[in-house]
Amino acid sequence: APARRIVPNHWCIQDLLHLGRIKVEMTGEKEGKLENAAVVAVVLRKLPEEDEDQSNGKPSGSVPVVGGGDDDSDRDEASSDDDDSDDGEEGEAISDGNCQCQIVVMIASRQSIQIHKRIHFDGAPTFSPLVATHPSTYLNKIVVGGFDSQTGKMAMALVNVRSGKIIHQFQCLTDRRSKITTLSQSPAVDTIAVGTSSGMVHLVNLKHDKKLFSLEHKSKKENKPVPITSVSFRTDSSALQYATAPMAVGRQDGTITIWDLTPPEDPRMGRTILCEIRHAHSPGGIAKLQFMPQEPLLLSIGTHSNSIVTHIFDNPDHSGRILRQRKGHTAPPRVVQYLHPGAGAGGGILANASDGTDAAACQILSSGGQDRTLRVFSTARTVKDKEFGQGRGLVKKAKRLGIEEGTTELLLPPVTALVTCEARSRDWGDLVTIHEDHAFAYVWSTRRGAQSGPVLRQDKWNVSAMKIPPPSHTHATSVVISTCGNFAMIGSRGGKIYKYNLESGIPRGTYPREDKDDKKKNKKFVPGDIVRAVKALEKTKKQSSRLANQDRMEIDAEQKSLQAQRLKDKLHDASHMGSAVTGMAVDSLNKTVISVGSDGKLILWNLSTHLPHKRSPYMLPAPATKMILVRDSGLAAIALNDYSVLIYDTSSLSVIRRFGTKSSLSVHQGPISDMAFSPDGRSLYTASWDSTLRVWDVPTDSCLDWLRFKSPPTSITVSPTGEFLATAHTGSVGLNVWSDRSFYETVYTDGEPPSTPWRMDEPT
C-alpha cells in the first residue's frame, strides 16, 4: 500500500544508525530467495515553530514524514536472531503522542526501503534529540543524546528499539545551558564519550550511570569554550607499546586535540594532551573523526572545508602528519579550463600527439571563487589533484600576524580570467592569471604547481600595500599569451593593453603605443653622456646650413606635424580608451592581436609595431562581453550584451555568422557567461545566466542542442578530445563533467532547432 504523509508535524533527520542485517525475501525474477537487508534507525527531531520557514510553510532542512502512527502496532518481521531478553524489563512504554523525539526503524534492501516501526518519546515529551550511537554488546539498544527543551539541561536516554521502551534516562549529566553534540563508543565495554556544546568531553559508564572524568576544551586566543563535534578512540598496537590510550577530539574551530587517557600517577593531576592539529579544516570545523581499526590512521572530514584528510601518527612524540588528503573548493569556482585545452580553446598542443587521451590532458584548472585558491583536478587520476602554491611561509606569516582563520587573507584576490600556453612551458611560466579589482598579473608554472614567475606590472606602479595602489582604470579585465609563448598582453578597465615579457616580466609597450613626445619628456639625461655631447656639437656646426634652408625646414616640419596629427587621430579612433577591454586573442601566425571592448569596437593590432590595422576599428552591433578564437581556422566567437553571439573571420575581416538574435527561434534569455569551441571548431557551446547551455553548429548556422540546469553555469570548458564538457555552477563547489553522446552512439537531428530544453540531472 502507498505510504501516507503526515502534514501537521515537521521533522528533521538528526542521525542515522546501522543496527545490523536481516534476511528478507526477494521479489521479481528471484522471488522466493533471500537477501541481506540493512536495519537502520533514523533519529528524528520535531522542529519548533520559530525554525519553520514562513515563506513556504515548511521547516528548513525538514524531510517528509512517511507512514502513519497506526502502522507500528508492534508488528515484528525480524529474524529470530534478534530476540531480546529485555522485552520483559520494566520501563516506560512509548506510544504515539505529542513529543519532540521519534525513532524510525527501517529495513533497506537493494530494491526498497520499508518502515518497520515508529517509536515516539511520549514518556519524555521535552526530550529533544541531536545525536545517537549504538553501544557495543548492547543488542537492539541505542543511546540517544540531546537536551531538555524545557529546562535546558543535557539529556541522554537508553532506548530498546525492539520493544519500544525507554530503559533508562541518565542522571549523571546535569549541565545546564549545554547540549550533547556527539557520542562515541570507547574500546572499554559500557563506556562512551559524550561531547557537549560547552567544550566538555565526559567519559560515562552506561552500566552504573556514572561520569568517570571530564576534559575541557577552550580556544587559545579568547579562552572561551569551543563546542565538540566528534570523538574517536585509537585502538592500534603501536599505542599500547608506548603505554598511551589516545583519544581524538574534533572541535568547532577546526582543531583536532589528541588526549592520552592513561590514568596519571598523581590522582590530583589530569589527563595530558599529546598533540594538537590546529586548523586541520578551515573554514568551518570538524564534522567527523574516525580512527581506522587497528591502525594509527585518523580520518577527518570538515563541515565547510570540502576536504577529507588522513593523518598518520608514527612519530615517537605522538604527533600526527598528513598522509593523504582530498580537497576541493570551499566557495563556488567561476573560472574553469582544461590544462591542455586543444585547438578549440586556442591551444593546439596535446599531451599525447596521437589522440590526446593521455592522463595529463584530463586535468582541469579551476579558480575564481571567494576561497582565492587555484586548483587542478584530474578526471583520470585523482592523485594529480592539487592546489597551486602562492608563496612560501604563508602559514608562519599568518601566525605572526595573528590571523586565526588561516591564510585566506594573505592569498591573491579571486581569479577573473586565466590563460595557458605550452610553447615555452619548459623554459618559464606557462600560466597567467588576472584577479578581481587588481592591476597586476601573475605568472605560474603548471609543472611546479606554484606561482613561480614574475609579477607583470608597470614600473611606476607601487607594489607595497602601504603606498598608493595603481588607479582603477589600470585594473586587468582580460589576458592572452602570444602564440610563441614569449609575451603576455593584459587588457585594462581603461582601454589600454599592456604587453610584458613572460620570462623577465619587463614591460614591452602598450596598445596603442605611447606618444614619442611623452617618451622624450620622461627621458632621463645622464651627466657626462658622450653621445649627447657629440650630437650637440654636430647641431652647432650645421646651424649655418640650416639657416640657408629655413624655408624647406618649415615645410618639412608642417608635413610632419600633419602626419603626426593624422596618426594620433587614427590611434584615438582605433583604441578602447575609456572602455574596458573584454576579450583578446592572438592569431596562429603570431602577427596580429585581436581585441574587443565594451565600446563595441573590434580592433586588430600588429603584434610587433603596436599599430592598428588599416581597416580597424570594426564596429560591432552591440558591446562585447567575451571573445574566444580558434587559431587553426581564424574564427573568433564574440559574445554581445544583447545575448547574441557572432562569428568573425579574422582572415576576410568580416562577420560570417550570428547566433541567438531576437528574430530567431533560438535565443538566450540572459547574459552569456562563457563560451567554448569544440576541438575541430565546428561546434560552439554558449552558457548563459538563464541556466541554459546551447550547442551551435557553425557550418550550418543552426542550434543542435539546448540544455537546462538547476543553477546558472558560470564557466564551461571542452576536453582536448571533445568528448567531455566540464561546467561550474553558482552555489556549487564541485565541477560537473558531461559526456557527449555522439561519440558512442548515433544521434539524429531533424534540422529544426529544439523547441524545449533537456533538463539535466546534476550530480549530487
NORWO-V213426 format. One record per residue. N is the residue number from 1. RES is the residue in one letter. SS is DSSP state (helix for helix, strand for strand, loop for the rest). PHI is phi in whole degrees, -180 to 180 (none if undefined). OMEGA is omega as a letter, one per 40 degrees, with the letter a starting at -180 (NA if undefined). Layout:
# NORWO-V213426
N/RES/SS/PHI/OMEGA + N/RES/SS/PHI/OMEGA
This chain:
# NORWO-V213426
1/A/loop/none/a + 2/P/loop/-66/a + 3/A/loop/-72/i + 4/R/loop/-94/a + 5/R/strand/-115/i + 6/I/loop/-95/a + 7/V/loop/-88/a + 8/P/loop/-62/a + 9/N/loop/-99/i + 10/H/loop/-117/a + 11/W/strand/-124/i + 12/C/strand/-128/a + 13/I/strand/-80/i + 14/Q/strand/-101/a + 15/D/strand/-160/i + 16/L/strand/-125/a + 17/L/strand/-131/i + 18/H/strand/-92/a + 19/L/strand/-98/a + 20/G/strand/142/a + 21/R/strand/-132/i + 22/I/strand/-137/i + 23/K/strand/-94/i + 24/V/strand/-131/a + 25/E/strand/-80/i + 26/M/loop/-89/i + 27/T/loop/-120/i + 28/G/helix/85/a + 29/E/helix/-67/a + 30/K/helix/-102/a + 31/E/loop/-65/a + 32/G/loop/101/i + 33/K/loop/-90/a + 34/L/strand/-107/i + 35/E/strand/-139/i + 36/N/strand/-79/i + 37/A/strand/-129/a + 38/A/strand/-88/i + 39/V/strand/-100/a + 40/V/strand/-122/i + 41/A/strand/-104/a + 42/V/strand/-108/i + 43/V/strand/-94/a + 44/L/strand/-112/i + 45/R/strand/-125/i + 46/K/strand/-80/a + 47/L/loop/-79/i + 48/P/loop/-70/a + 49/E/helix/-64/a + 50/E/helix/-71/i + 51/D/helix/-85/a + 52/E/strand/-80/i + 53/D/loop/-84/a + 54/Q/loop/-73/a + 55/S/loop/-71/a + 56/N/loop/-119/i + 57/G/loop/79/a + 58/K/loop/-120/i + 59/P/strand/-72/i + 60/S/loop/-71/i + 61/G/loop/80/a + 62/S/loop/-81/i + 63/V/strand/-124/i + 64/P/loop/-66/i + 65/V/loop/-85/a + 66/V/strand/-107/i + 67/G/loop/87/a + 68/G/loop/-106/a + 69/G/helix/-80/a + 70/D/helix/-94/a + 71/D/helix/-94/a + 72/D/loop/-114/a + 73/S/loop/-82/i + 74/D/loop/57/i + 75/R/loop/-77/a + 76/D/loop/-132/i + 77/E/loop/-107/a + 78/A/loop/-76/i + 79/S/loop/-71/i + 80/S/helix/-68/i + 81/D/helix/-69/a + 82/D/helix/-93/i + 83/D/loop/-60/a + 84/D/loop/-128/a + 85/S/helix/-76/a + 86/D/helix/-82/a + 87/D/helix/-61/a + 88/G/helix/-99/a + 89/E/loop/-70/i + 90/E/loop/-76/i + 91/G/loop/-179/a + 92/E/strand/-80/i + 93/A/strand/-70/a + 94/I/loop/-106/a + 95/S/loop/-128/i + 96/D/loop/-67/i + 97/G/loop/175/a + 98/N/loop/-87/a + 99/C/loop/-142/a + 100/Q/loop/-108/a + 101/C/strand/-129/i + 102/Q/strand/-148/i + 103/I/strand/-116/a + 104/V/strand/-111/i + 105/V/strand/-97/a + 106/M/strand/-121/i + 107/I/strand/-114/a + 108/A/strand/-113/i + 109/S/loop/-113/a + 110/R/loop/-71/a + 111/Q/loop/-108/a + 112/S/loop/-157/i + 113/I/strand/-127/a + 114/Q/strand/-120/i + 115/I/strand/-83/a + 116/H/strand/-91/a + 117/K/strand/-160/i + 118/R/strand/-119/i + 119/I/strand/-120/i + 120/H/strand/-101/i + 121/F/loop/-85/i + 122/D/helix/-74/i + 123/G/helix/-75/i + 124/A/helix/-131/a + 125/P/loop/-67/a + 126/T/loop/-97/i + 127/F/strand/-77/a + 128/S/strand/-114/a + 129/P/strand/-83/i + 130/L/strand/-130/a + 131/V/strand/-140/i + 132/A/strand/-155/i + 133/T/strand/-150/i + 134/H/loop/-109/a + 135/P/loop/-64/i + 136/S/loop/-66/i + 137/T/loop/68/i + 138/Y/loop/-97/a + 139/L/loop/-75/i + 140/N/loop/60/i + 141/K/strand/-128/i + 142/I/strand/-133/i + 143/V/strand/-107/a + 144/V/strand/-110/i + 145/G/strand/-120/i + 146/G/strand/-176/a + 147/F/strand/-154/i + 148/D/strand/-91/a + 149/S/loop/-67/a + 150/Q/loop/-90/a + 151/T/loop/-98/a + 152/G/loop/82/a + 153/K/strand/-81/i + 154/M/strand/-67/a + 155/A/strand/-140/i + 156/M/strand/-148/a + 157/A/strand/-139/i + 158/L/strand/-103/a + 159/V/strand/-122/i + 160/N/strand/-94/a + 161/V/loop/-78/i + 162/R/loop/-87/a + 163/S/loop/-89/a + 164/G/loop/73/a + 165/K/strand/-131/i + 166/I/strand/-83/a + 167/I/strand/-76/a + 168/H/strand/-159/i + 169/Q/strand/-112/a + 170/F/loop/-75/a + 171/Q/loop/-111/a + 172/C/loop/-77/i + 173/L/loop/-112/a + 174/T/loop/-130/a + 175/D/loop/-67/i + 176/R/strand/-85/i + 177/R/loop/54/i + 178/S/loop/-145/a + 179/K/loop/-127/i + 180/I/strand/-81/a + 181/T/strand/-108/i + 182/T/strand/-156/i + 183/L/strand/-133/a + 184/S/strand/-147/i + 185/Q/strand/-79/i + 186/S/loop/-90/i + 187/P/loop/-63/i + 188/A/loop/-84/i + 189/V/loop/-68/i + 190/D/loop/71/a + 191/T/strand/-123/i + 192/I/strand/-130/i + 193/A/strand/-102/a + 194/V/strand/-118/i + 195/G/strand/-97/a + 196/T/strand/-124/i + 197/S/loop/-76/i + 198/S/loop/-94/i + 199/G/loop/83/a + 200/M/strand/-105/i + 201/V/strand/-121/a + 202/H/strand/-106/i + 203/L/strand/-94/a + 204/V/strand/-120/i + 205/N/strand/-92/a + 206/L/loop/-70/a + 207/K/loop/-67/a + 208/H/loop/-104/a + 209/D/loop/51/a + 210/K/strand/-135/i + 211/K/strand/-88/a + 212/L/strand/-75/i + 213/F/strand/-162/a + 214/S/strand/-132/i + 215/L/strand/-124/a + 216/E/strand/-106/i + 217/H/loop/-129/i + 218/K/strand/-133/i + 219/S/loop/-70/a + 220/K/loop/-73/a + 221/K/loop/-86/a + 222/E/loop/-98/i + 223/N/loop/56/i + 224/K/loop/-117/i + 225/P/strand/-61/i + 226/V/loop/-114/a + 227/P/loop/-60/i + 228/I/strand/-93/a + 229/T/strand/-113/a + 230/S/strand/-161/i + 231/V/strand/-138/i + 232/S/strand/-147/a + 233/F/strand/-113/i + 234/R/loop/-93/a + 235/T/loop/-129/a + 236/D/loop/-82/a + 237/S/helix/-75/a + 238/S/helix/-65/i + 239/A/helix/-68/i + 240/L/helix/-69/i + 241/Q/helix/-64/i + 242/Y/loop/-92/i + 243/A/loop/57/i + 244/T/loop/-125/i + 245/A/loop/-129/a + 246/P/strand/-71/i + 247/M/strand/-134/a + 248/A/strand/-97/a + 249/V/strand/-122/i + 250/G/strand/-95/a + 251/R/strand/-116/a + 252/Q/loop/-73/i + 253/D/loop/-88/i + 254/G/loop/88/a + 255/T/loop/-97/i + 256/I/strand/-110/i + 257/T/strand/-108/i + 258/I/strand/-105/a + 259/W/strand/-101/i + 260/D/strand/-104/a + 261/L/loop/-86/i + 262/T/loop/-63/a + 263/P/loop/-59/i + 264/P/loop/-73/i + 265/E/loop/-66/i + 266/D/loop/-94/a + 267/P/loop/-60/a + 268/R/loop/-77/i + 269/M/loop/-87/i + 270/G/loop/-93/i + 271/R/loop/-71/a + 272/T/strand/-106/i + 273/I/strand/-96/i + 274/L/strand/-75/i + 275/C/strand/-165/i + 276/E/strand/-132/i + 277/I/strand/-105/a + 278/R/loop/-80/i + 279/H/loop/53/i + 280/A/loop/-64/i + 281/H/loop/-136/i + 282/S/loop/-142/e + 283/P/loop/-77/a + 284/G/loop/86/a + 285/G/loop/-117/a + 286/I/strand/-89/i + 287/A/strand/-90/a + 288/K/strand/-156/i + 289/L/strand/-120/i + 290/Q/strand/-153/i + 291/F/strand/-77/i + 292/M/loop/-70/a + 293/P/loop/-61/i + 294/Q/loop/59/i + 295/E/loop/-138/i + 296/P/loop/-82/a + 297/L/strand/-117/i + 298/L/strand/-118/i + 299/L/strand/-100/a + 300/S/strand/-128/i + 301/I/strand/-129/a + 302/G/strand/-95/i + 303/T/loop/-77/a + 304/H/loop/-126/a + 305/S/loop/-82/i + 306/N/loop/53/a + 307/S/strand/-147/i + 308/I/strand/-133/a + 309/V/strand/-126/i + 310/T/strand/-108/i + 311/H/strand/-102/i + 312/I/strand/-118/a + 313/F/loop/-113/a + 314/D/loop/-125/i + 315/N/loop/-93/i + 316/P/loop/-63/i + 317/D/loop/-87/i + 318/H/loop/68/i + 319/S/loop/-83/a + 320/G/loop/-107/i + 321/R/strand/-139/a + 322/I/strand/-80/i + 323/L/strand/-92/i + 324/R/strand/-144/i + 325/Q/strand/-156/i + 326/R/strand/-125/a + 327/K/strand/-128/i + 328/G/loop/-134/i + 329/H/loop/-72/i + 330/T/loop/-97/i + 331/A/loop/-139/a + 332/P/loop/-59/i + 333/P/loop/-73/a + 334/R/loop/-120/a + 335/V/strand/-135/i + 336/V/strand/-131/i + 337/Q/strand/-162/i + 338/Y/strand/-65/a + 339/L/loop/-62/i + 340/H/loop/-117/a + 341/P/loop/-71/a + 342/G/loop/85/a + 343/A/helix/-69/a + 344/G/helix/-67/a + 345/A/helix/-115/i + 346/G/loop/90/a + 347/G/loop/-91/i + 348/G/loop/109/i + 349/I/loop/-108/a + 350/L/loop/-99/i + 351/A/loop/-64/i + 352/N/loop/-121/a + 353/A/loop/-65/a + 354/S/loop/-75/a + 355/D/loop/-139/i + 356/G/loop/76/a + 357/T/loop/-95/i + 358/D/loop/-64/a + 359/A/helix/-62/i + 360/A/helix/-66/i + 361/A/helix/-84/a + 362/C/helix/-105/a + 363/Q/strand/-98/a + 364/I/strand/-119/i + 365/L/strand/-83/a + 366/S/strand/-142/i + 367/S/strand/-165/i + 368/G/loop/98/a + 369/G/loop/-84/i + 370/Q/loop/-74/i + 371/D/loop/-79/i + 372/R/loop/62/a + 373/T/loop/-113/i + 374/L/loop/-119/a + 375/R/strand/-125/i + 376/V/strand/-126/a + 377/F/strand/-119/i + 378/S/strand/-108/i + 379/T/loop/-86/i + 380/A/loop/-109/a + 381/R/loop/-134/a + 382/T/helix/-70/i + 383/V/helix/-68/i + 384/K/helix/-86/i + 385/D/loop/-68/a + 386/K/strand/-162/i + 387/E/strand/-106/a + 388/F/loop/-73/i + 389/G/strand/-76/a + 390/Q/loop/-117/i + 391/G/loop/133/a + 392/R/loop/-87/i + 393/G/loop/74/a + 394/L/helix/-69/a + 395/V/helix/-67/i + 396/K/helix/-65/i + 397/K/helix/-66/i + 398/A/helix/-64/i + 399/K/helix/-66/a + 400/R/helix/-67/i + 401/L/helix/-86/i + 402/G/loop/77/i + 403/I/loop/-89/a + 404/E/loop/-84/a + 405/E/loop/-83/a + 406/G/loop/111/a + 407/T/loop/-103/a + 408/T/helix/-62/a + 409/E/helix/-67/a + 410/L/helix/-93/a + 411/L/loop/-83/i + 412/L/loop/-69/i + 413/P/loop/-61/a + 414/P/loop/-57/a + 415/V/strand/-74/i + 416/T/strand/-105/i + 417/A/strand/-160/i + 418/L/strand/-146/a + 419/V/strand/-147/i + 420/T/strand/-122/i + 421/C/loop/-152/a + 422/E/loop/-96/a + 423/A/loop/-62/a + 424/R/loop/-122/a + 425/S/loop/-68/i + 426/R/loop/-83/a + 427/D/loop/-99/a + 428/W/loop/-153/a + 429/G/loop/-60/a + 430/D/loop/-122/i + 431/L/strand/-136/i + 432/V/strand/-125/i + 433/T/strand/-124/i + 434/I/strand/-120/a + 435/H/strand/-130/a + 436/E/loop/-67/i + 437/D/loop/51/a + 438/H/loop/-141/a + 439/A/loop/-88/a + 440/F/loop/-81/i + 441/A/strand/-118/a + 442/Y/strand/-124/a + 443/V/strand/-103/a + 444/W/strand/-122/i + 445/S/strand/-114/i + 446/T/loop/-73/i + 447/R/loop/-74/i + 448/R/loop/-86/a + 449/G/loop/70/a + 450/A/strand/-157/i + 451/Q/loop/-83/a + 452/S/loop/-119/a + 453/G/loop/-99/i + 454/P/loop/-75/i + 455/V/strand/-89/a + 456/L/strand/-84/a + 457/R/loop/-157/i + 458/Q/loop/-78/a + 459/D/loop/-64/a + 460/K/loop/-85/i + 461/W/loop/-84/a + 462/N/loop/-80/i + 463/V/loop/-92/a + 464/S/loop/-67/i + 465/A/loop/-73/i + 466/M/loop/-81/a + 467/K/loop/-104/a + 468/I/loop/-68/a + 469/P/loop/-74/i + 470/P/loop/-59/a + 471/P/loop/-63/a + 472/S/helix/-66/a + 473/H/helix/-74/i + 474/T/helix/-96/a + 475/H/loop/-63/a + 476/A/strand/-74/i + 477/T/strand/-124/i + 478/S/strand/-154/a + 479/V/strand/-150/i + 480/V/strand/-154/i + 481/I/strand/-111/i + 482/S/loop/-64/a + 483/T/loop/-63/i + 484/C/loop/-75/i + 485/G/loop/82/a + 486/N/loop/-97/a + 487/F/strand/-128/i + 488/A/strand/-128/i + 489/M/strand/-110/a + 490/I/strand/-117/i + 491/G/strand/-85/a + 492/S/strand/-113/i + 493/R/loop/-70/i + 494/G/loop/-85/i + 495/G/loop/103/a + 496/K/loop/-89/i + 497/I/strand/-110/a + 498/Y/strand/-102/a + 499/K/strand/-113/a + 500/Y/strand/-132/i + 501/N/strand/-87/a + 502/L/loop/-70/a + 503/E/loop/-72/a + 504/S/loop/-103/a + 505/G/loop/79/a + 506/I/loop/-77/i + 507/P/strand/-64/a + 508/R/strand/-121/i + 509/G/strand/106/a + 510/T/strand/-136/i + 511/Y/strand/-119/e + 512/P/loop/-70/a + 513/R/loop/-69/a + 514/E/loop/-73/i + 515/D/loop/-67/a + 516/K/helix/-66/i + 517/D/helix/-65/i + 518/D/helix/-66/i + 519/K/helix/-68/i + 520/K/helix/-68/i + 521/K/helix/-66/a + 522/N/loop/-86/a + 523/K/loop/-73/a + 524/K/loop/-101/i + 525/F/loop/-91/i + 526/V/loop/-96/i + 527/P/loop/-60/i + 528/G/loop/82/i + 529/D/loop/-72/a + 530/I/helix/-68/a + 531/V/helix/-62/i + 532/R/helix/-66/i + 533/A/helix/-67/i + 534/V/helix/-65/i + 535/K/helix/-65/i + 536/A/helix/-68/i + 537/L/helix/-66/i + 538/E/helix/-64/a + 539/K/helix/-66/i + 540/T/helix/-71/i + 541/K/helix/-68/a + 542/K/loop/-90/a + 543/Q/helix/-67/a + 544/S/helix/-65/i + 545/S/helix/-67/i + 546/R/helix/-70/i + 547/L/helix/-64/i + 548/A/helix/-71/a + 549/N/loop/-107/a + 550/Q/helix/-64/a + 551/D/helix/-65/a + 552/R/helix/-65/i + 553/M/helix/-67/i + 554/E/helix/-66/i + 555/I/helix/-67/i + 556/D/helix/-63/i + 557/A/helix/-65/i + 558/E/helix/-67/i + 559/Q/helix/-67/i + 560/K/helix/-65/i + 561/S/helix/-66/i + 562/L/helix/-66/i + 563/Q/helix/-65/i + 564/A/helix/-67/i + 565/Q/helix/-68/i + 566/R/helix/-63/i + 567/L/helix/-65/i + 568/K/helix/-66/i + 569/D/helix/-65/i + 570/K/helix/-65/i + 571/L/helix/-66/i + 572/H/helix/-69/i + 573/D/helix/-71/a + 574/A/loop/-93/i + 575/S/loop/-156/i + 576/H/loop/-103/a + 577/M/loop/-58/a + 578/G/loop/93/a + 579/S/loop/-131/a + 580/A/loop/-76/i + 581/V/strand/-86/a + 582/T/strand/-97/i + 583/G/strand/-163/i + 584/M/strand/-144/i + 585/A/strand/-158/i + 586/V/strand/-124/a + 587/D/loop/-73/a + 588/S/loop/-70/i + 589/L/loop/-85/i + 590/N/loop/61/a + 591/K/loop/-118/a + 592/T/strand/-126/i + 593/V/strand/-108/i + 594/I/strand/-104/i + 595/S/strand/-136/i + 596/V/strand/-129/a + 597/G/strand/-141/i + 598/S/loop/-73/i + 599/D/loop/-87/i + 600/G/loop/80/a + 601/K/strand/-107/i + 602/L/strand/-117/a + 603/I/strand/-124/i + 604/L/strand/-106/a + 605/W/strand/-112/i + 606/N/strand/-80/a + 607/L/loop/-62/a + 608/S/loop/-90/a + 609/T/loop/-89/i + 610/H/loop/65/i + 611/L/loop/-102/i + 612/P/strand/-75/i + 613/H/loop/-66/a + 614/K/loop/-64/i + 615/R/loop/-97/i + 616/S/loop/-91/e + 617/P/loop/-91/i + 618/Y/strand/-101/a + 619/M/strand/-84/i + 620/L/loop/-80/i + 621/P/loop/-63/a + 622/A/loop/-155/i + 623/P/loop/-58/a + 624/A/strand/-89/i + 625/T/strand/-116/a + 626/K/strand/-165/i + 627/M/strand/-148/i + 628/I/strand/-133/a + 629/L/strand/-133/i + 630/V/strand/-97/a + 631/R/loop/-68/a + 632/D/loop/-66/a + 633/S/loop/-100/a + 634/G/loop/75/i + 635/L/strand/-97/i + 636/A/strand/-114/i + 637/A/strand/-98/a + 638/I/strand/-121/i + 639/A/strand/-89/a + 640/L/strand/-109/a + 641/N/loop/-79/i + 642/D/loop/-95/i + 643/Y/loop/72/i + 644/S/loop/-109/i + 645/V/strand/-132/i + 646/L/strand/-119/i + 647/I/strand/-105/a + 648/Y/strand/-111/i + 649/D/strand/-90/a + 650/T/loop/-74/i + 651/S/loop/-83/i + 652/S/loop/-89/i + 653/L/loop/55/a + 654/S/strand/-150/i + 655/V/strand/-88/a + 656/I/strand/-109/i + 657/R/strand/-146/i + 658/R/strand/-146/a + 659/F/strand/-106/i + 660/G/loop/74/i + 661/T/loop/-74/a + 662/K/loop/-65/a + 663/S/loop/-81/a + 664/S/loop/-89/i + 665/L/loop/-78/a + 666/S/loop/-101/a + 667/V/loop/-150/i + 668/H/loop/-77/i + 669/Q/loop/-101/i + 670/G/loop/-151/i + 671/P/loop/-60/i + 672/I/strand/-83/a + 673/S/strand/-89/a + 674/D/strand/-162/i + 675/M/strand/-139/i + 676/A/strand/-158/i + 677/F/strand/-98/i + 678/S/loop/-73/a + 679/P/loop/-58/i + 680/D/loop/-86/i + 681/G/loop/78/a + 682/R/loop/-86/a + 683/S/strand/-114/i + 684/L/strand/-123/i + 685/Y/strand/-103/i + 686/T/strand/-127/i + 687/A/strand/-106/a + 688/S/strand/-131/i + 689/W/loop/-74/i + 690/D/loop/-86/i + 691/S/loop/69/i + 692/T/strand/-123/i + 693/L/strand/-137/a + 694/R/strand/-116/i + 695/V/strand/-114/a + 696/W/strand/-108/i + 697/D/strand/-97/a + 698/V/loop/-67/a + 699/P/loop/-63/a + 700/T/loop/-95/i + 701/D/loop/56/a + 702/S/strand/-142/i + 703/C/strand/-97/a + 704/L/strand/-90/a + 705/D/strand/-147/a + 706/W/strand/-143/a + 707/L/strand/-117/i + 708/R/strand/-126/a + 709/F/loop/-112/i + 710/K/loop/-71/a + 711/S/loop/-130/a + 712/P/loop/-65/i + 713/P/strand/-77/a + 714/T/strand/-95/a + 715/S/strand/-157/i + 716/I/strand/-136/i + 717/T/strand/-155/a + 718/V/strand/-109/a + 719/S/loop/-67/i + 720/P/loop/-61/i + 721/T/loop/-86/i + 722/G/loop/85/a + 723/E/loop/-91/a + 724/F/strand/-129/i + 725/L/strand/-129/i + 726/A/strand/-104/a + 727/T/strand/-131/i + 728/A/strand/-119/a + 729/H/strand/-127/i + 730/T/loop/-68/i + 731/G/loop/77/a + 732/S/loop/-125/a + 733/V/loop/-86/a + 734/G/loop/-99/i + 735/L/strand/-109/i + 736/N/strand/-101/i + 737/V/strand/-113/a + 738/W/strand/-112/a + 739/S/strand/-105/i + 740/D/loop/-84/a + 741/R/helix/-67/a + 742/S/helix/-66/i + 743/F/helix/-82/a + 744/Y/loop/-132/i + 745/E/loop/-156/a + 746/T/loop/-80/i + 747/V/loop/-115/a + 748/Y/loop/-101/i + 749/T/loop/-125/a + 750/D/loop/-92/i + 751/G/loop/90/i + 752/E/loop/-93/i + 753/P/loop/-66/a + 754/P/loop/-64/a + 755/S/loop/-88/i + 756/T/loop/-132/a + 757/P/loop/-80/i + 758/W/strand/-83/i + 759/R/strand/-83/a + 760/M/loop/-90/i + 761/D/loop/-90/a + 762/E/loop/-72/i + 763/P/loop/-61/a + 764/T/loop/-95/NA
